[in-house]
């Protein structure tokens, strides 16, 4: 007898087009602007992270995106003395950014929620570039699932808005914690466009959402496509099919 796979599709009131977050992991702000313009209206939500932060024009780019009615996910994965993280989140809260990341350590999460305002803060559970061997090397006395679930539970208790989690662990989060946390899933590799790279715990677009993701983060499958605009539109078409109006 066949059993159907549980469907944990998000019930949150998120515009389908906003569920795709495009990772602007490019060399500099000029390249980022060029890519945004090439993608036209196919992407409404962009992630700017560490690579761009190390170049000039980072905050100008954030302002430029917000001025064009784009949502911005600031993915710097703050990991520092709790009060320093609190100050960084406080400064970012007035920037127009929608989402920001911190590492999911207890004291850091407790500090980050104090002055976040309308900014939604996400705790990173376990990077999608890590597997069990990596966790063993780092000295974690647990498996990936246990680490992700532990950090997700503590994020919810602390008042963090959501988590960054692989699509492979998202069903577990939904089973255990329901839909109380936002789940943002990186490491997306569309079925028709799976580059070989450093991501180890990956899923495709439809699977990520059926597993419980509220948002997906896609970078290389769009950026490195022969036609990035067509690649983005194809992903948006899949999202529209998963979340029919």
Protein Blocks (a to p, Z undefined) as FASTA:
>chain_A
ZZddddfbdfbdcdfklmpccdfdbfblklmmmmmmmnmmmbcbdcddfklmmpghklmm
mmmmmmnopacdddehpacdfklmmmmmmmmmmnopabdcddfbfklmmmmmmmnmjacc
dddfbdckbcfklmmmnopacdfklmmmmmmmmmmmnopabdcddfklmmmmmmmnojmb
ccddehiacfklccddfbfbdcdfklmmmnopabdcdfklmmmpmblmlmmmmmmmmmmm
mmcZZ
